[in-house]
Amino acid sequence: MTIECVASGPFSLTESPVWDSDTGTLYWCDIPACAVHALVPQTGARREWGFPGPTGSMGLCRSGRLVVATGLEVVLFDADSGETTPVATLEAAAGSRANDGKVGPDGAFWVGTMVERQDPDDPQGALFRVGADGSVEKRLDGLRTTNGLAWSADGMTMYHADSRGQWIDRWDFDPASGNMKNRTRIAEPTEAQGRPDGGATDIDGNYWSAGVSAGALNCWSPQGELLSRIEVPVPRPTMPCFGGPDLKTLYFTSIRANLDAAALAAAPDSGGVFAMPAPVAGAPVSRFDD
């Protein structure tokens, strides 16, 4: 399988790749650089925008804008004008920032918080649902490093992971109300499989998870069976997403920060964004109801 680095930066910690099928654009964040990047693969055109705080995640809006989590703020961003519109502020413990986030099939932005220097015996991260009206609902707490949000193509199943808790959960989801119920732990990945970082779903209903500690992408069934494992050319992949005209290109982001000299020599494109052919099409992503 050919895996190509499509954007090499240099970046520090890229995350939250999102494919905009309307414009043929791939977006992603570089969290510590407080930046959002865009690439049009067909032309190679690139753009970059800066934000005031660590930029953990983003999603697409119905209006064509982006919804972005920066620091503990959720904002709307117009890439053409550069205009930023505040939406909500997340209440979190000292030393926290927003981490993984995605737009759900209910049209809300779901985003988690994490404490940068966390006490492993006192997990203080949480998962929030942010509405376009600025409403903020805390849906889960007691999380270490909230991650892995993704929904099935029919919007009826939500996946969520904790990278430090090392589990992946499945929820029944109501796309009309945003209610979640019947939490089921489907996997507790080992270090060899990789701590579960960002996730995405394919059209067949399976869940793709970046094994950030094992240099691999793992494909899990809804029941938690490990269906396939793809070793990638960087030691710390962070999140997959499906893109391309037919949603059959699998993109993924990665980490460069804190890798030692030997790791960087073996994987000099670490921190970059990669692409490969996908064995199955991805589930289309939802858009924020702005």
C-alpha positions in Angstrom: 0.0 0.0 0.0 1.4 3.4 -1.0 1.4 6.0 1.8 2.4 9.5 0.6 3.3 12.5 2.7 1.1 15.3 1.2 2.2 18.0 3.7 5.4 17.9 5.6 5.4 21.3 7.3 7.5 21.2 9.4 4.7 20.8 11.9 4.8 19.9 15.6 1.5 18.1 16.4 -1.0 17.8 13.6 -4.6 16.8 14.4 -8.2 17.0 13.3 -8.1 16.4 9.6 -11.4 17.3 8.0 -12.4 16.8 4.3 -14.6 19.4 2.7 -16.3 17.6 -0.2 -17.8 20.9 -1.4 -14.5 22.5 -2.1 -12.1 19.5 -2.4 -10.1 20.9 0.6 -8.4 19.1 3.4 -8.1 21.0 6.7 -6.1 20.2 9.7 -4.7 21.8 13.0 -1.2 22.1 14.3 -2.1 22.3 18.0 0.9 24.0 19.7 1.5 26.2 16.7 -2.1 27.6 17.2 -2.8 27.2 13.5 -5.2 25.8 11.0 -3.9 24.6 7.6 -5.7 23.8 4.3 -4.6 21.9 1.2 -6.4 21.4 -2.1 -4.8 18.1 -3.2 -5.9 18.6 -6.8 -3.8 21.8 -7.2 -1.4 21.7 -4.3 -2.7 25.1 -3.1 -2.0 25.7 0.6 -3.2 28.2 3.2 -2.6 28.8 6.9 -4.4 30.8 9.6 -3.3 31.6 13.1 -5.4 31.5 16.3 -4.8 32.9 19.8 -4.5 29.6 21.6 -3.6 25.9 21.1 -5.9 24.8 18.3 -7.2 21.4 19.1 -9.9 20.6 16.6 -12.4 21.9 14.0 -15.4 21.1 11.9 -17.2 22.3 8.8 -20.3 24.6 9.0 -23.3 24.8 6.7 -22.4 28.4 5.9 -19.0 27.4 4.6 -17.2 28.7 7.7 -15.2 26.5 10.1 -16.0 25.9 13.8 -12.7 25.8 15.7 -11.7 25.0 19.2 -8.8 27.2 20.3 -7.7 27.3 23.9 -11.0 26.9 25.7 -12.9 28.9 23.2 -15.2 27.6 20.4 -15.4 30.1 17.5 -16.6 30.4 13.9 -14.0 31.3 11.4 -14.5 32.7 7.9 -11.4 31.6 5.9 -12.1 34.2 3.1 -12.5 37.2 5.3 -10.5 36.1 8.3 -13.4 37.1 10.6 -13.8 35.2 13.9 -17.1 35.0 15.7 -17.2 33.7 19.3 -19.6 30.8 20.0 -18.9 29.5 23.5 -16.4 29.1 26.3 -15.7 25.8 27.9 -15.5 25.6 31.7 -12.6 23.4 32.6 -9.9 22.8 35.3 -6.8 25.0 35.4 -4.3 24.1 32.8 -6.9 22.7 30.4 -7.3 23.2 26.7 -9.7 21.8 24.1 -8.6 18.6 22.4 -10.5 16.3 20.0 -13.7 17.7 18.5 -16.1 17.0 15.7 -19.5 18.1 14.4 -22.2 15.5 15.2 -25.1 14.5 13.0 -27.2 16.6 15.4 -25.5 19.7 14.0 -23.7 20.5 17.2 -20.0 20.7 17.8 -18.8 18.0 20.3 -15.4 18.7 21.9 -13.4 17.5 24.8 -11.0 19.1 27.2 -7.8 17.8 28.8 -5.4 19.0 31.4 -1.9 19.5 29.8 0.0 18.3 32.9 -2.6 16.0 34.4 -2.6 14.1 37.6 -3.2 10.4 36.5 -5.1 9.9 39.7 -7.4 12.9 39.2 -8.7 12.9 35.6 -10.4 16.2 35.0 -11.2 16.2 31.3 -14.7 16.4 30.0 -16.8 16.1 26.8 -19.1 18.9 25.8 -21.9 19.5 23.3 -21.8 23.0 21.9 -24.8 24.3 20.0 -24.9 27.0 17.4 -26.9 29.2 19.9 -23.9 29.1 22.2 -25.4 26.5 24.6 -22.8 24.3 26.3 -23.7 20.9 27.8 -21.2 18.8 29.7 -22.0 15.2 28.7 -19.1 13.3 30.3 -16.5 14.0 32.9 -13.6 12.2 34.6 -11.7 11.8 31.3 -8.0 11.8 30.9 -7.4 12.6 27.2 -10.7 12.7 25.5 -10.4 11.6 21.8 -11.7 9.5 19.0 -15.1 11.1 18.3 -16.8 9.7 15.2 -20.3 8.8 14.1 -21.7 6.1 11.8 -23.0 7.0 8.4 -26.6 6.8 9.6 -25.9 9.0 12.6 -27.2 6.3 15.0 -23.9 5.3 16.6 -21.3 7.5 18.3 -17.7 6.4 19.1 -15.6 8.0 21.8 -12.2 7.1 23.2 -9.8 8.1 26.0 -6.2 7.8 24.9 -4.8 7.6 28.5 -7.7 5.6 29.8 -7.0 3.3 26.8 -10.6 2.5 25.9 -13.0 2.9 23.0 -16.7 3.2 23.7 -19.8 2.9 21.5 -23.0 4.8 22.2 -26.5 4.7 20.7 -27.1 8.2 19.4 -30.2 10.2 18.5 -29.3 12.5 15.6 -32.5 14.5 16.1 -31.9 15.4 19.8 -28.2 14.7 20.3 -29.0 12.3 23.1 -26.7 9.4 23.8 -27.4 6.2 25.7 -26.4 2.5 26.2 -22.7 3.1 26.6 -20.7 0.0 25.6 -16.9 -0.5 25.9 -15.9 -2.2 22.7 -12.1 -2.2 23.1 -9.2 -1.6 25.5 -6.3 -1.4 23.0 -2.9 -2.6 24.3 0.3 -0.5 23.9 1.3 -2.8 21.1 -2.0 -2.0 19.3 -1.6 1.6 20.1 -3.4 4.0 22.5 -6.5 5.2 20.7 -6.2 8.7 19.4 -8.5 10.3 16.8 -11.0 8.2 14.9 -13.2 8.1 11.8 -15.9 5.7 10.4 -16.3 4.0 7.1 -19.5 3.5 5.1 -19.6 -0.1 6.3 -20.0 1.0 9.9 -16.5 0.2 11.1 -14.3 2.5 13.3 -10.8 3.5 12.3 -8.6 4.6 15.1 -5.0 6.0 15.2 -2.8 3.9 17.4 -0.7 6.8 18.5 1.8 4.8 20.5 2.3 2.0 18.0 2.7 3.6 14.5 -0.5 2.1 13.1 -4.1 2.6 12.1 -6.5 0.1 13.5 -9.9 -0.8 12.1 -12.4 -2.0 14.7 -15.9 -3.5 14.1 -18.8 -2.0 16.1 -18.5 -5.0 18.4 -14.8 -4.4 19.0 -13.2 -7.0 16.8 -9.9 -5.8 15.3 -10.5 -6.2 11.6 -7.3 -4.8 10.2 -4.1 -3.0 11.2 -2.1 -0.8 8.8 1.5 0.1 9.9 2.3 3.7 8.9 5.7 5.3 8.2 5.6 7.5 11.4 5.7 6.3 15.0 2.8 8.5 16.2 -0.2 8.9 13.9 -2.9 11.0 15.5 -6.2 10.9 13.5 -7.5 9.4 10.2 -10.2 10.9 8.0 -11.7 9.9 4.7 -11.5 12.3 1.7 -11.1 12.6 -2.0 -14.0 12.8 -4.5 -15.2 9.3 -3.6 -14.2 9.4 0.1 -11.8 6.6 -0.7 -8.6 8.4 0.3 -7.5 7.8 3.9 -5.7 10.8 5.3 -4.0 10.9 8.7 -2.1 13.4 10.8 0.9 12.8 13.1 3.3 14.0 15.8 6.8 15.4 15.6 7.1 17.0 19.0 9.3 15.2 21.6 10.6 12.5 19.2 14.2 11.7 19.7 16.9 12.0 17.1 16.8 8.3 16.2 13.0 8.4 15.6 13.3 11.6 13.5 16.0 10.0 11.4 13.9 7.0 10.8 10.7 9.0 10.1 11.8 12.5 9.0 8.2 13.4 7.9 6.8 12.9 11.4 4.3 15.7 12.1 3.2 15.7 8.5 -0.1 14.8 6.9 -0.3 11.5 4.9 -2.6 9.9 2.3 -3.2 6.4 1.1 -5.9 4.5 -0.8 -8.7 3.4 1.5 -10.1 -0.1 1.1 -13.6 1.3 1.6 -15.3 4.7 1.4 -15.7 6.8 4.5 -18.8 8.1 6.1 -19.6 11.7 5.1 -19.0 14.2 7.9 -21.7 16.4 9.4 -21.8 20.2 9.4 -22.4 22.7 12.2 -25.8 24.4 12.2 -24.6 27.9 12.1 
